[in-house]
Amino acid sequence: MKKKRHQAILQLVEQHEVVQVSELAQWLEVSLETIRRDLSDMQDQGLILRRHGRARCLIQQPATGWMNSLQRAPQL
């Protein structure tokens, strides 16, 4: 059950980039304490970054648009 909850938390954090602890508790129908313990465990494992009642994804999604195009452009 804990493993499934951690997977769900990761999916939600990846989708929303930053998620409030209270939102996670509501979405997953568990207590705030449970979410806080899960987030602490996940941060210790290097899966998320926890800050002031929020969880943030550690892995940045690749940027899109012109800036990313410049980064991929061949050097002259």
Gaussian input, Z-matrix of N, CA and C with variables (Angstrom, degrees):
# hf/3-21g

backbone

0 1
 N
 C     1     B1
 C     2     B2     1     A1
 N     3     B3     2     A2     1     D1
 C     4     B4     3     A3     2     D2
 C     5     B5     4     A4     3     D3
 N     6     B6     5     A5     4     D4
 C     7     B7     6     A6     5     D5
 C     8     B8     7     A7     6     D6
 N     9     B9     8     A8     7     D7
 C    10    B10     9     A9     8     D8
 C    11    B11    10    A10     9     D9
 N    12    B12    11    A11    10    D10
 C    13    B13    12    A12    11    D11
 C    14    B14    13    A13    12    D12
 N    15    B15    14    A14    13    D13
 C    16    B16    15    A15    14    D14
 C    17    B17    16    A16    15    D15
 N    18    B18    17    A17    16    D16
 C    19    B19    18    A18    17    D17
 C    20    B20    19    A19    18    D18
 N    21    B21    20    A20    19    D19
 C    22    B22    21    A21    20    D20
 C    23    B23    22    A22    21    D21
 N    24    B24    23    A23    22    D22
 C    25    B25    24    A24    23    D23
 C    26    B26    25    A25    24    D24
 N    27    B27    26    A26    25    D25
 C    28    B28    27    A27    26    D26
 C    29    B29    28    A28    27    D27
 N    30    B30    29    A29    28    D28
 C    31    B31    30    A30    29    D29
 C    32    B32    31    A31    30    D30
 N    33    B33    32    A32    31    D31
 C    34    B34    33    A33    32    D32
 C    35    B35    34    A34    33    D33
 N    36    B36    35    A35    34    D34
 C    37    B37    36    A36    35    D35
 C    38    B38    37    A37    36    D36
 N    39    B39    38    A38    37    D37
 C    40    B40    39    A39    38    D38
 C    41    B41    40    A40    39    D39
 N    42    B42    41    A41    40    D40
 C    43    B43    42    A42    41    D41
 C    44    B44    43    A43    42    D42
 N    45    B45    44    A44    43    D43
 C    46    B46    45    A45    44    D44
 C    47    B47    46    A46    45    D45
 N    48    B48    47    A47    46    D46
 C    49    B49    48    A48    47    D47
 C    50    B50    49    A49    48    D48
 N    51    B51    50    A50    49    D49
 C    52    B52    51    A51    50    D50
 C    53    B53    52    A52    51    D51
 N    54    B54    53    A53    52    D52
 C    55    B55    54    A54    53    D53
 C    56    B56    55    A55    54    D54
 N    57    B57    56    A56    55    D55
 C    58    B58    57    A57    56    D56
 C    59    B59    58    A58    57    D57
 N    60    B60    59    A59    58    D58
 C    61    B61    60    A60    59    D59
 C    62    B62    61    A61    60    D60
 N    63    B63    62    A62    61    D61
 C    64    B64    63    A63    62    D62
 C    65    B65    64    A64    63    D63
 N    66    B66    65    A65    64    D64
 C    67    B67    66    A66    65    D65
 C    68    B68    67    A67    66    D66
 N    69    B69    68    A68    67    D67
 C    70    B70    69    A69    68    D68
 C    71    B71    70    A70    69    D69
 N    72    B72    71    A71    70    D70
 C    73    B73    72    A72    71    D71
 C    74    B74    73    A73    72    D72
 N    75    B75    74    A74    73    D73
 C    76    B76    75    A75    74    D74
 C    77    B77    76    A76    75    D75
 N    78    B78    77    A77    76    D76
 C    79    B79    78    A78    77    D77
 C    80    B80    79    A79    78    D78
 N    81    B81    80    A80    79    D79
 C    82    B82    81    A81    80    D80
 C    83    B83    82    A82    81    D81
 N    84    B84    83    A83    82    D82
 C    85    B85    84    A84    83    D83
 C    86    B86    85    A85    84    D84
 N    87    B87    86    A86    85    D85
 C    88    B88    87    A87    86    D86
 C    89    B89    88    A88    87    D87
 N    90    B90    89    A89    88    D88
 C    91    B91    90    A90    89    D89
 C    92    B92    91    A91    90    D90
 N    93    B93    92    A92    91    D91
 C    94    B94    93    A93    92    D92
 C    95    B95    94    A94    93    D93
 N    96    B96    95    A95    94    D94
 C    97    B97    96    A96    95    D95
 C    98    B98    97    A97    96    D96
 N    99    B99    98    A98    97    D97
 C   100   B100    99    A99    98    D98
 C   101   B101   100   A100    99    D99
 N   102   B102   101   A101   100   D100
 C   103   B103   102   A102   101   D101
 C   104   B104   103   A103   102   D102
 N   105   B105   104   A104   103   D103
 C   106   B106   105   A105   104   D104
 C   107   B107   106   A106   105   D105
 N   108   B108   107   A107   106   D106
 C   109   B109   108   A108   107   D107
 C   110   B110   109   A109   108   D108
 N   111   B111   110   A110   109   D109
 C   112   B112   111   A111   110   D110
 C   113   B113   112   A112   111   D111
 N   114   B114   113   A113   112   D112
 C   115   B115   114   A114   113   D113
 C   116   B116   115   A115   114   D114
 N   117   B117   116   A116   115   D115
 C   118   B118   117   A117   116   D116
 C   119   B119   118   A118   117   D117
 N   120   B120   119   A119   118   D118
 C   121   B121   120   A120   119   D119
 C   122   B122   121   A121   120   D120
 N   123   B123   122   A122   121   D121
 C   124   B124   123   A123   122   D122
 C   125   B125   124   A124   123   D123
 N   126   B126   125   A125   124   D124
 C   127   B127   126   A126   125   D125
 C   128   B128   127   A127   126   D126
 N   129   B129   128   A128   127   D127
 C   130   B130   129   A129   128   D128
 C   131   B131   130   A130   129   D129
 N   132   B132   131   A131   130   D130
 C   133   B133   132   A132   131   D131
 C   134   B134   133   A133   132   D132
 N   135   B135   134   A134   133   D133
 C   136   B136   135   A135   134   D134
 C   137   B137   136   A136   135   D135
 N   138   B138   137   A137   136   D136
 C   139   B139   138   A138   137   D137
 C   140   B140   139   A139   138   D138
 N   141   B141   140   A140   139   D139
 C   142   B142   141   A141   140   D140
 C   143   B143   142   A142   141   D141
 N   144   B144   143   A143   142   D142
 C   145   B145   144   A144   143   D143
 C   146   B146   145   A145   144   D144
 N   147   B147   146   A146   145   D145
 C   148   B148   147   A147   146   D146
 C   149   B149   148   A148   147   D147
 N   150   B150   149   A149   148   D148
 C   151   B151   150   A150   149   D149
 C   152   B152   151   A151   150   D150
 N   153   B153   152   A152   151   D151
 C   154   B154   153   A153   152   D152
 C   155   B155   154   A154   153   D153
 N   156   B156   155   A155   154   D154
 C   157   B157   156   A156   155   D155
 C   158   B158   157   A157   156   D156
 N   159   B159   158   A158   157   D157
 C   160   B160   159   A159   158   D158
 C   161   B161   160   A160   159   D159
 N   162   B162   161   A161   160   D160
 C   163   B163   162   A162   161   D161
 C   164   B164   163   A163   162   D162
 N   165   B165   164   A164   163   D163
 C   166   B166   165   A165   164   D164
 C   167   B167   166   A166   165   D165
 N   168   B168   167   A167   166   D166
 C   169   B169   168   A168   167   D167
 C   170   B170   169   A169   168   D168
 N   171   B171   170   A170   169   D169
 C   172   B172   171   A171   170   D170
 C   173   B173   172   A172   171   D171
 N   174   B174   173   A173   172   D172
 C   175   B175   174   A174   173   D173
 C   176   B176   175   A175   174   D174
 N   177   B177   176   A176   175   D175
 C   178   B178   177   A177   176   D176
 C   179   B179   178   A178   177   D177
 N   180   B180   179   A179   178   D178
 C   181   B181   180   A180   179   D179
 C   182   B182   181   A181   180   D180
 N   183   B183   182   A182   181   D181
 C   184   B184   183   A183   182   D182
 C   185   B185   184   A184   183   D183
 N   186   B186   185   A185   184   D184
 C   187   B187   186   A186   185   D185
 C   188   B188   187   A187   186   D186
 N   189   B189   188   A188   187   D187
 C   190   B190   189   A189   188   D188
 C   191   B191   190   A190   189   D189
 N   192   B192   191   A191   190   D190
 C   193   B193   192   A192   191   D191
 C   194   B194   193   A193   192   D192
 N   195   B195   194   A194   193   D193
 C   196   B196   195   A195   194   D194
 C   197   B197   196   A196   195   D195
 N   198   B198   197   A197   196   D196
 C   199   B199   198   A198   197   D197
 C   200   B200   199   A199   198   D198
 N   201   B201   200   A200   199   D199
 C   202   B202   201   A201   200   D200
 C   203   B203   202   A202   201   D201
 N   204   B204   203   A203   202   D202
 C   205   B205   204   A204   203   D203
 C   206   B206   205   A205   204   D204
 N   207   B207   206   A206   205   D205
 C   208   B208   207   A207   206   D206
 C   209   B209   208   A208   207   D207
 N   210   B210   209   A209   208   D208
 C   211   B211   210   A210   209   D209
 C   212   B212   211   A211   210   D210
 N   213   B213   212   A212   211   D211
 C   214   B214   213   A213   212   D212
 C   215   B215   214   A214   213   D213
 N   216   B216   215   A215   214   D214
 C   217   B217   216   A216   215   D215
 C   218   B218   217   A217   216   D216
 N   219   B219   218   A218   217   D217
 C   220   B220   219   A219   218   D218
 C   221   B221   220   A220   219   D219
 N   222   B222   221   A221   220   D220
 C   223   B223   222   A222   221   D221
 C   224   B224   223   A223   222   D222
 N   225   B225   224   A224   223   D223
 C   226   B226   225   A225   224   D224
 C   227   B227   226   A226   225   D225

   B1=1.4453
   B2=1.5318
   B3=1.3213
   B4=1.4638
   B5=1.5302
   B6=1.3238
   B7=1.4719
   B8=1.5294
   B9=1.3160
   B10=1.4717
   B11=1.5253
   B12=1.3328
   B13=1.4605
   B14=1.5230
   B15=1.3243
   B16=1.4666
   B17=1.5274
   B18=1.3234
   B19=1.4654
   B20=1.5314
   B21=1.3257
   B22=1.4675
   B23=1.5230
   B24=1.3210
   B25=1.4638
   B26=1.5222
   B27=1.3245
   B28=1.4687
   B29=1.5171
   B30=1.3177
   B31=1.4678
   B32=1.5273
   B33=1.3131
   B34=1.4619
   B35=1.5230
   B36=1.3146
   B37=1.4649
   B38=1.5243
   B39=1.3294
   B40=1.4663
   B41=1.5263
   B42=1.3203
   B43=1.4665
   B44=1.5207
   B45=1.3238
   B46=1.4554
   B47=1.5249
   B48=1.3047
   B49=1.4661
   B50=1.5223
   B51=1.3277
   B52=1.4626
   B53=1.5233
   B54=1.3449
   B55=1.4579
   B56=1.5252
   B57=1.3222
   B58=1.4583
   B59=1.5301
   B60=1.3236
   B61=1.4601
   B62=1.5298
   B63=1.3175
   B64=1.4684
   B65=1.5292
   B66=1.3377
   B67=1.4733
   B68=1.5267
   B69=1.3203
   B70=1.4671
   B71=1.5262
   B72=1.3272
   B73=1.4643
   B74=1.5284
   B75=1.3259
   B76=1.4686
   B77=1.5209
   B78=1.3361
   B79=1.4625
   B80=1.5218
   B81=1.3171
   B82=1.4684
   B83=1.5240
   B84=1.3380
   B85=1.4621
   B86=1.5262
   B87=1.3382
   B88=1.4593
   B89=1.5313
   B90=1.3208
   B91=1.4638
   B92=1.5268
   B93=1.3280
   B94=1.4639
   B95=1.5333
   B96=1.3190
   B97=1.4582
   B98=1.5291
   B99=1.3290
   B100=1.4696
   B101=1.5221
   B102=1.3208
   B103=1.4660
   B104=1.5254
   B105=1.3089
   B106=1.4717
   B107=1.5261
   B108=1.3251
   B109=1.4749
   B110=1.5263
   B111=1.3349
   B112=1.4695
   B113=1.5286
   B114=1.3209
   B115=1.4617
   B116=1.5249
   B117=1.3205
   B118=1.4699
   B119=1.5226
   B120=1.3315
   B121=1.4687
   B122=1.5203
   B123=1.3244
   B124=1.4655
   B125=1.5240
   B126=1.3226
   B127=1.4644
   B128=1.5334
   B129=1.3373
   B130=1.4640
   B131=1.5276
   B132=1.3293
   B133=1.4642
   B134=1.5247
   B135=1.3327
   B136=1.4576
   B137=1.5161
   B138=1.3250
   B139=1.4663
   B140=1.5228
   B141=1.3102
   B142=1.4642
   B143=1.5133
   B144=1.3129
   B145=1.4599
   B146=1.5207
   B147=1.3027
   B148=1.4657
   B149=1.5162
   B150=1.3301
   B151=1.4610
   B152=1.5156
   B153=1.3175
   B154=1.4633
   B155=1.5328
   B156=1.3241
   B157=1.4535
   B158=1.5098
   B159=1.3314
   B160=1.4683
   B161=1.5272
   B162=1.3201
   B163=1.4625
   B164=1.5130
   B165=1.3138
   B166=1.4644
   B167=1.5152
   B168=1.3051
   B169=1.4518
   B170=1.5272
   B171=1.3213
   B172=1.4598
   B173=1.5170
   B174=1.3121
   B175=1.4597
   B176=1.5194
   B177=1.3138
   B178=1.4523
   B179=1.5246
   B180=1.3078
   B181=1.4611
   B182=1.5215
   B183=1.3240
   B184=1.4616
   B185=1.5163
   B186=1.2983
   B187=1.4642
   B188=1.5187
   B189=1.3085
   B190=1.4624
   B191=1.5173
   B192=1.2826
   B193=1.4562
   B194=1.5152
   B195=1.3149
   B196=1.4571
   B197=1.5195
   B198=1.3104
   B199=1.4582
   B200=1.5331
   B201=1.3244
   B202=1.4560
   B203=1.5366
   B204=1.3240
   B205=1.4658
   B206=1.5091
   B207=1.3279
   B208=1.4692
   B209=1.5177
   B210=1.3199
   B211=1.4564
   B212=1.5175
   B213=1.3312
   B214=1.4549
   B215=1.5210
   B216=1.3179
   B217=1.4633
   B218=1.5262
   B219=1.3354
   B220=1.4670
   B221=1.5219
   B222=1.3070
   B223=1.4715
   B224=1.5196
   B225=1.3142
   B226=1.4630
   B227=1.4867
   A1=110.48
   A2=115.87
   A3=119.99
   A4=110.58
   A5=115.93
   A6=120.20
   A7=110.70
   A8=117.09
   A9=120.82
   A10=110.85
   A11=116.03
   A12=120.10
   A13=110.20
   A14=116.97
   A15=120.73
   A16=110.60
   A17=117.15
   A18=120.35
   A19=110.59
   A20=116.06
   A21=120.09
   A22=110.50
   A23=116.88
   A24=120.50
   A25=110.04
   A26=117.13
   A27=120.47
   A28=111.39
   A29=117.22
   A30=120.48
   A31=111.04
   A32=116.57
   A33=120.43
   A34=111.58
   A35=116.82
   A36=120.40
   A37=110.42
   A38=117.47
   A39=120.14
   A40=111.07
   A41=117.47
   A42=121.32
   A43=111.96
   A44=116.77
   A45=121.16
   A46=113.67
   A47=118.32
   A48=125.89
   A49=113.37
   A50=117.86
   A51=122.39
   A52=107.71
   A53=116.18
   A54=120.64
   A55=108.85
   A56=116.49
   A57=122.71
   A58=110.04
   A59=116.16
   A60=121.50
   A61=109.81
   A62=117.12
   A63=120.89
   A64=111.74
   A65=116.58
   A66=120.27
   A67=110.52
   A68=116.61
   A69=120.17
   A70=110.80
   A71=116.73
   A72=120.84
   A73=110.89
   A74=116.98
   A75=120.50
   A76=111.15
   A77=116.57
   A78=120.64
   A79=111.51
   A80=117.29
   A81=121.18
   A82=112.48
   A83=116.42
   A84=122.83
   A85=112.35
   A86=115.11
   A87=122.25
   A88=108.06
   A89=116.22
   A90=120.18
   A91=111.17
   A92=114.93
   A93=120.54
   A94=110.69
   A95=116.42
   A96=120.59
   A97=111.48
   A98=115.98
   A99=120.31
   A100=110.36
   A101=116.85
   A102=120.76
   A103=109.97
   A104=117.34
   A105=120.21
   A106=111.24
   A107=116.88
   A108=120.14
   A109=110.62
   A110=115.79
   A111=119.83
   A112=110.81
   A113=116.64
   A114=120.19
   A115=111.81
   A116=116.76
   A117=119.88
   A118=110.69
   A119=116.28
   A120=120.72
   A121=111.06
   A122=116.23
   A123=120.95
   A124=111.09
   A125=117.07
   A126=119.55
   A127=110.06
   A128=116.96
   A129=121.15
   A130=111.76
   A131=116.37
   A132=121.89
   A133=112.45
   A134=116.93
   A135=121.23
   A136=114.23
   A137=117.00
   A138=120.78
   A139=113.46
   A140=117.05
   A141=122.17
   A142=109.36
   A143=115.18
   A144=122.34
   A145=106.96
   A146=116.55
   A147=121.30
   A148=108.92
   A149=116.59
   A150=121.97
   A151=110.83
   A152=117.61
   A153=125.28
   A154=114.18
   A155=117.20
   A156=121.12
   A157=115.00
   A158=115.99
   A159=120.93
   A160=110.02
   A161=114.39
   A162=121.32
   A163=107.84
   A164=115.45
   A165=121.77
   A166=108.61
   A167=115.79
   A168=121.87
   A169=109.44
   A170=117.01
   A171=120.87
   A172=112.12
   A173=116.50
   A174=121.11
   A175=108.58
   A176=116.55
   A177=121.25
   A178=109.75
   A179=115.38
   A180=120.78
   A181=108.68
   A182=117.83
   A183=119.48
   A184=111.37
   A185=114.96
   A186=120.22
   A187=110.29
   A188=114.85
   A189=119.35
   A190=107.73
   A191=115.73
   A192=120.06
   A193=111.87
   A194=114.83
   A195=120.44
   A196=111.95
   A197=118.93
   A198=120.45
   A199=110.46
   A200=116.69
   A201=120.88
   A202=109.80
   A203=116.86
   A204=120.54
   A205=111.15
   A206=116.73
   A207=120.53
   A208=111.39
   A209=116.17
   A210=120.21
   A211=111.53
   A212=117.83
   A213=121.30
   A214=112.74
   A215=117.73
   A216=121.00
   A217=110.54
   A218=117.54
   A219=119.74
   A220=110.99
   A221=114.93
   A222=120.46
   A223=109.82
   A224=117.40
   A225=122.78
   A226=111.19
   D1=-42.30
   D2=179.13
   D3=-63.66
   D4=-40.71
   D5=-179.63
   D6=-63.47
   D7=-42.34
   D8=178.13
   D9=-64.15
   D10=-38.72
   D11=179.06
   D12=-65.25
   D13=-41.68
   D14=178.30
   D15=-62.77
   D16=-40.61
   D17=177.65
   D18=-63.74
   D19=-41.49
   D20=179.02
   D21=-65.10
   D22=-40.92
   D23=178.25
   D24=-61.83
   D25=-45.25
   D26=178.84
   D27=-59.34
   D28=-43.82
   D29=179.22
   D30=-61.92
   D31=-44.79
   D32=-179.53
   D33=-64.90
   D34=-41.03
   D35=179.68
   D36=-67.34
   D37=-39.47
   D38=178.19
   D39=-66.07
   D40=-37.44
   D41=-179.70
   D42=-70.45
   D43=-40.30
   D44=-171.72
   D45=-106.20
   D46=-4.09
   D47=-178.30
   D48=66.86
   D49=-51.24
   D50=176.73
   D51=-131.65
   D52=131.66
   D53=-177.69
   D54=-132.96
   D55=136.15
   D56=176.79
   D57=-72.79
   D58=145.25
   D59=177.63
   D60=-59.13
   D61=-42.06
   D62=-179.48
   D63=-62.77
   D64=-37.44
   D65=177.59
   D66=-65.35
   D67=-44.31
   D68=178.85
   D69=-59.99
   D70=-43.46
   D71=-179.94
   D72=-61.22
   D73=-41.63
   D74=178.73
   D75=-67.03
   D76=-48.68
   D77=-177.01
   D78=-61.87
   D79=-38.76
   D80=-175.54
   D81=-95.59
   D82=-1.62
   D83=177.03
   D84=55.35
   D85=50.25
   D86=175.47
   D87=-133.63
   D88=170.93
   D89=-178.51
   D90=-75.27
   D91=161.96
   D92=175.63
   D93=-60.73
   D94=-38.00
   D95=179.94
   D96=-62.47
   D97=-40.32
   D98=178.50
   D99=-63.01
   D100=-45.66
   D101=179.49
   D102=-63.23
   D103=-42.63
   D104=179.70
   D105=-61.43
   D106=-42.40
   D107=176.95
   D108=-63.31
   D109=-44.56
   D110=179.06
   D111=-60.17
   D112=-45.59
   D113=-178.82
   D114=-65.16
   D115=-37.11
   D116=176.59
   D117=-63.94
   D118=-45.39
   D119=177.46
   D120=-60.39
   D121=-44.24
   D122=-177.35
   D123=-68.49
   D124=-35.48
   D125=176.84
   D126=-67.49
   D127=-40.42
   D128=177.06
   D129=-61.04
   D130=-30.87
   D131=178.54
   D132=-83.80
   D133=-5.04
   D134=179.72
   D135=78.47
   D136=24.11
   D137=-177.86
   D138=-91.82
   D139=-32.58
   D140=-178.18
   D141=-140.25
   D142=171.30
   D143=172.53
   D144=-117.92
   D145=126.77
   D146=-177.40
   D147=-108.18
   D148=127.52
   D149=-179.51
   D150=-144.85
   D151=125.83
   D152=169.68
   D153=39.60
   D154=57.90
   D155=176.12
   D156=78.63
   D157=14.87
   D158=-179.75
   D159=-134.24
   D160=159.38
   D161=172.91
   D162=-122.04
   D163=139.29
   D164=-178.70
   D165=-128.53
   D166=145.57
   D167=177.33
   D168=-72.18
   D169=136.04
   D170=177.93
   D171=-79.51
   D172=-34.99
   D173=-176.96
   D174=-85.84
   D175=118.54
   D176=179.30
   D177=-79.37
   D178=135.77
   D179=175.92
   D180=-72.07
   D181=145.00
   D182=179.36
   D183=-60.94
   D184=137.03
   D185=179.49
   D186=-70.20
   D187=148.79
   D188=176.82
   D189=-117.78
   D190=165.82
   D191=177.61
   D192=101.17
   D193=-164.73
   D194=-171.17
   D195=-67.99
   D196=-33.16
   D197=-178.48
   D198=-64.86
   D199=-42.39
   D200=178.12
   D201=-65.54
   D202=-37.01
   D203=177.65
   D204=-61.47
   D205=-40.08
   D206=178.68
   D207=-63.97
   D208=-38.08
   D209=-179.82
   D210=-67.10
   D211=-30.70
   D212=-178.97
   D213=-90.76
   D214=-9.25
   D215=-177.56
   D216=-66.54
   D217=140.30
   D218=178.57
   D219=-65.53
   D220=142.65
   D221=179.39
   D222=-78.11
   D223=140.43
   D224=179.38
   D225=-89.97

